[in-house]
């Protein structure tokens, strides 16, 4: 079983016991979170697509750690104009563990 969730403007395909990196969340390590924005849920037999979200579906997760990603270099240049700019940054992230994908049986009105 897998689900597609939306967090912080990004979409992630998640499965149970999977670890994913999401943009930084202001939550302490070890805290459990519930993600209500589930866009799609699929098991081996049936796929349910939300409009825009699947009613009654949630994803349970636990915050594992916080960190900073690898450095990204941004280089701008215009040829023959003596214009060169080099900048870089590192994105903050939170690693979460997907613990459960829950779907209400009567959700969706079918």
N, C-alpha and C positions, 0 to 999 in steps of 0.2 A: 504494500500500500504506500502511495506517495501523495503529496499535496504540493500545490503551488501557493506560496504565501507572499504578502506584500508587507515590507518593513522599510520605513524611511525612504520611500520612493523607489525601492528596488524590489524585484521579484526573485524569489528563491524556490527551487524545487527541493523539497525536503522529504526524507524518509525517517522512520523511527531509528533511534540510536546513531544518528548522523550528527557530526559537528560541522557548524558553518560559521563563517566570519561575516558579521553584519556591521554597519556603521555604529560608532560608539553609542552605547546606551548608558544613561546615568543611573545604573543600578549596582548594588553591591554583589560581590562574588558569592555564589551559592543561592541567590534568590530565584524563585520559580516565577515564570511569566506565562501569561496566556495570550496568544496571538489570535485575535478574532477575524482578521482580514485574510480569509482563506478563499482564493480565487478558483481553485480546482481541486477535486479529490478523486483519486482513482484507486481501485483495487484491481484484482486480476480479471474481474468480470464486468464491472460497471465504472463508467467515468461520469462524474457530475461536474458541470461547468456552472459557475455562479453568474449572476447578472446584477451587479458586478461581483458579489461574494456569495458563497454557498451558505444558505441559512442554516443555523444550528451547528456549523462546523467550527472547531477550534483546534489550535495546535499548542500543546504544552511544552515548555522548554525551560532549561536551567542555565543560568549565567556561569560559565566556567572561568573565564579570564578576560583581562583587558590588555591591549598592547598597541604597538605602532607598526604599521606596515613598512615595506621596503621603500627606499627613497626613489622618488620619481623625478627625473630631470626634465625641465621644460626649456627648450632652446629655440629662440626666435632669431631669424636672420633674413636680411634683404640683401641680395647680391648686388655688388658694385655700389653700395650706398654706405658702407662702413657702419652698418647697424647690426649689432649682435647683443643679445640679452640672454643670460643663463640664470635660471632660477630652479629651485627644487623644493619639494615638500614631502612630508610623510603623513599618511592618513591614520587617524586613530580608529581602532576597531574593537569589537567585543566578540569573543568566541562563545557560542551557545551550543548546548546539546539538546537535540529534539528528543523528548521523552515519549510523547504520545500524539496521535492524530485521532481526534474524536469527531464523530459525525452523529447527529441526532437522527434516529430512524424515521421520524415523521417530518423531518425538515425537507423543504423543497416543494411541498404540496402535491406529491405524486400519489 
